[in-house]
Amino acid sequence: MSKLLDRFRYFKQKGETFADGHGQVMHSNRDWEDSYRQRWQFDKIVRSTHGVNCTGSCSWKIYVKNGLVTWEIQQTDYPRTRPDLPNHEPRGCPRGASYSWYLYSANRLKYPLIRKRLIELWREALKQHNDPVLAWASIMNDPQKCLSYKQVRGRGGFIRSNWQELNQLIAAANVWTIKTYGPDRVAGFSPIPAMSMVSYAAGTRYLSLLGGTCLSFYDWYCDLPPASPMTWGEQTDVPESADWYNSSYIIAWGSNVPQTRTPDAHFFTEVRYKGTKTIAITPDYSEVAKLCDQWLAPKQGTDSALAMAMGHVILKEFHLDNPSDYFINYCRRYSDMPMLVMLETREDGSYVPGRMIRASDLVDGLGESNNPQWKTVAVNTAGELVVPNGSIGFRWGEKGKWNLESIAAGTETELSLTLLGQHDTVAGVAFPYFGGIENPHFRSVKHDPVLVRQLPVKNLTLADGSNCPVVSVYDLVLANYGLDRGLEDESSAKDYAEIKPYTPAWGEQITGVPRQYIETIAREFADTAHKTHGRSMIILGAGVNHWYHMDMNYRGMINMLIFCGCVGQSGGGWAHYVGQEKLRPQTGWLPLAFALDWNRPPRQMNSTSFFYNHSSQWRYEKVTAQELLSPLADASKYSGHLIDFNVRAERMGWLPSAPQLGRNPLSLKAEADKAGLSPAEFTAQALKSGELRMACEQPDNGSNHPRNLFVWRSNLLGSSGKGHEYMQKYLLGTESGIQGEELGPTEGIQPEEVEWQTAAIEGKLDLLVTLDFRMSSTCLFSDIVLPTATWYEKDDMNTSDMHPFIHPLSAAVDPAWESRSDWEIYKGIAKAFSQVCVGHLGKETDVVLQPLLHDSPAELSQPCEVLDWRKGECDLIPGKTAPNIVAVERDYPATYERFTSLGPLMDKLGNGGKGISWNTQVEIDFLGKLNYTKRDGPAQGRPLIDTAIDASEVILALAPETNGHVAVKAWQALGEITGREHTHLALHKEDEKIRFRDIQAQPRKIISSPTWSGLESDHVSYNAGYTNVHELIPWRTLSGRQQLYQDHPWMRAFGESLVAYRPPIDTRSVSEMRQIPPNGFPEKALNFLTPHQKWGIHSTYSENLLMLTLSRGGPIVWISETDARELTIVDNDWVEVFNANGALTARAVVSQRVPPGMTMMYHAQERIMNIPGSEVTGMRGGIHNSVTRVCPKPTHMIGGYAQLAWGFNYYGTVGSNRDEFIMIRKMKNVNWLDDEGRDQVQEAKK
């Protein structure tokens, strides 16, 4: 009542005035302040972060009130940087600030769900069979039952179940699949462990204990830049973002820093106050262009042409005309440019570059007895042939010489970069040229496909007495770039204005960038590097890496950096940022994640080859090897179908395979016993005789495909799944929007290595299980959906390449409803499996095929030529000419006990990574005291890993990055190989041991480790290659140096031994699709690009109400104003995008920032939000990957060859997608597929 009276007395509440009448005292009721205070009251603040693969890895305050998360704000307590460097905060973005919306939203998964048709079959089967495994078998053995639930995937129909029932079903499916077909038919996909490493490890640990297949992600996402392994033998190592501030010249090339690296962008802008010049290179006017001093807009897909034109300027002005002593000395010591290369004679008398000369080629191996086939040779300034320290042959089999000291045969020596002045003759050497290939959508410059250029040549006498002409890599590089050296070379350019490969004028013709800009920026970039000793940097983004020839794009830019001595120098080098790839405590995490403490080796598979095969995308392949080969190659030696190259690579051990063999690998032990052989010997003999086949050779025979698939921490079918419609048809067995036709045995290119089946298998997956906190597109297509805890409801850890800290994810509140953390979910499945498998699986011997791994002696397999045992060209030697064959003992009933304890192999074999190892007994004893030990059972006495915090402590204790004592041991182990002392890099941190509670209190900076190439120091920001340059640790390549020349036979055959401009490929997705009925509106073919978006991180946040409100609220594609006018499209019109792979529907954003000829659909927009039906397919519109299809590149299949050797997420086939073209047109009828709308669309389709 008093408040009501207060309102009546409102005008009487005024008191005296002050400040000359500008202020007045009020005698009003102030109870309203209490509501404001109560709105912002909280009970506690908990530190956490977002496990979303954004690379931000930002620390956040999570506010909790009454047991609920109310809001989040950025933490500001990062450890301070040195005085001359800005601090890391503020770190965060609007997307992260909206995450708490998910916890209590309608899209939150609250209970375990299962497809109704499947659970009905399961419950009925259990009534007839008391044994769950037999119950599952009864469903699987009835094709109609299988079809009944597979064909409705993606159409809803979920009902609530409970954890006990679904754990039993999943376990039964896994047991039956393993018993019937083999453990490698059970697979799992989860990406980027760094964003929540314990959650990732939960699933892979379970799979690895079974012998299941863990699928890669970095290559599948096309985040892996193959140029990095090619050049450095390193997956990806890059500077932290704070090192941008140390740079004096930055080119942001295809990286939209403020949009995709929001928390780090302040370093990019702050460095400009120091006078650093910044350049943006993007085909569209993106946000980064606004921040830079200059913007270049090359035609999309022509980045390597621009890089090579800039390289031409750098080499001419800073290596030939006015040589920079710093550049010359850097290239001499830290690159392969002094190494010698054989020349092979062509029919016309000219030469073609062959492989690098090895010590074994010369008399007495130049005194080298250990691995002489793998030791490269150079000429020193005295004209003597020498074998410099550091090549890959020094790494294995001997100690103390694997270093970059200027020593050969124990003597100080200086290598010659060029043979000019020491040469015996000048000869014509042929180089392939691809820039004249015609493409209606890209410019070409006609020249002969073989360019003959003049080089200084030296003649050597080989060990067999023959004469061999050789050149240096440096001379090859100069000739490849078209530099004139006064050798009467008509094909080289005399000045920049000549339109010859690869001059600035030529670059202008290809890219559209005016040549004066090419010259100026190349000159400024190099001049800055010369004056600062390497402080010029290129920041690269996924946009450059998502093309089929992405390695050519990247090698062009990497070459610029090496020419200028930038790699390994603070403020300089190569800064490739894509996913959150850097799992800093990697060696501590690996044993946990892949159960290396119990079984070795794990089964790991590259996802690109896996999905290309098993979603039958290869059956639609129209790109042939012949159109990819160099004009200098003998095309008759290479079959045409890309799947053949993949099969050969798997057979020779270059790539992994999954499934591996045509029979259950658990059955081979019994057959081996009958033959009186070990399982490995029996398998090798059976493969050689043909009695046993590789599964990849018969992909459609019914038993050689995956059966069970787990997906967690991923939206495989809504974000990363290239060839989305093929996955729906062949993996899931549901409806798809494919508009192309299978090529068939009589059409296109017939595979030679793969048995063609007329009818491909559809619905290969018997069970798809997805773990998520929200109902994503992948969940919609799954059979079982398990609700996981959000990032504010579980304990985990998170690191990034953008900063040196390790962060926790913390359980601010308990998991809501019936959700559980990933660790608890897989622990529950492991327990059910251990119970269900009894009577079906016991102690079994599993035969595992292991590829020829990088960072192991197996990377020294075939040094000179490619020999295939299947064709009788060599013997089948496991670990040399074929995969290594390992018998692994599994104890299936003990799966749960092993899952929750640290196994004995850590005591017996120790730990390590990247080719070094150390003893871990001290750390194992510590973990036994910290986590306690198992009291009884198969794992009695072993340290417990019962909770996610226990798992975190295992990682932290075992990793050199978080345990100073281990770091010192790791540096000491490396020093034994290099012959140099490195422990000084970690001795001052030896007593530092980071625990989980420490990182919950404050982000902690990690410790320098030899498994990374930079230093964590208060004096220098982390920069990749720093220890290679300053500690003289070799790169893990053939020469031990930065490898510009790739001499593997396949690299030479495909014309990529040296960098070259290769235009985008023609996937024929538009030109050869079936006839689509017109709808009355004009159509046009446009290049289809998928950059990262502003209102989401991948697909996360794309259906978040806050982000939908800030954006247009649904799927959109961007097109240019020019193309829009031609297509009669106005802004916000509904359009349809389609090609042979499928179709999608979206609204058009018409913008002048987009150049004609391309369209952009930002990655990734969920198909669950505001998507109408497609006029082309008659179904609901697809996602961005509905119009893509995987096309693997043969050179990415090479293995067992120094740096070109497979490693999980390190090297292998890559899922590129930006070469795709689509047709786009305005939609005539927008139907939302209610019953009436669906009828209209189906009628229109007819």
Secondary structure by P-SEA (a helix, b strand, c coil): caaaaaaaacccccccccccccbbbbbcccaaaaaaaaaacccbbbbbbbccccccbbbbbbbbccccccbbbbbccccccccccccccccccccccccccccccccccccccccaaaaaaaaaaaaacccaaaaaaaaaacaaaaaaccccccccbbbbbcaaaaaaaaaaaaaaaaacccccccccccccccccaaaaaaaaaaaaaacbbbbbcccccccccccccccccccbbbbcccccccccbbbbccccccccccccaaaaaaaaaabbbbbbbccccccccccccbbbbccccaaaaaaaaaaaaaaaccccccccaaaaaaaaccccccbbbbbbbcccccccccccccccccccccccccccccbbbbbcccccccccccccccccccccccccccccccbbbbbbccccccccbbbbbbbbbccccccccbbbbbcccbbbbbbbbbbbbccccbbbbbbcaaaaaaaaaccccccccccccccccccccccaaaaaacccccaaaaaaaaaaaaaaaaaacccbbbbbccccccccaaaaaaaaaaaaaaaaccccccccccccccccccccccccccccccccccccccccccaaaaaacccccccccccccccccccccccccccccaaaaaaaaaaaccccccccccccccaaaaaaaaacccaaaaaaaaaaaccccccccccccccccccbbbbcccccccccccaaaaaacccccccccccccccccccccccccbbbbcccccccccbbbbbccccccccccccbbbbbbcccccccccccccccbbbbbccccccccccccaaaaaaaaaaaaaaaacccccbbbbbbbbccccccccccccccbbbbcccccccccccccccbbbbbbbbccaaaaaaaccccccccccccccccccccaaaaaaaaaacbbbcccccccccccccaaaaaaaaaaacccccaaaaaaaaaaaaaaacccccccccccccccccaaaaaacbbbbccccccccccccccccccccccccccccccccccccccccccaaaaaaccccbbbbccccccccccccbbbbccbbbbbbbbbbccccccccccccccaaaaaaccccbbbbbcaaaaaaaccccccbbbbbccccbbbbbbbccccccccbbbbccccccccbbbbbcccccccccccccbbbbbbccccccccccccccccccccccccccbbbbbbbbcccccccaaaaaaaaaaac
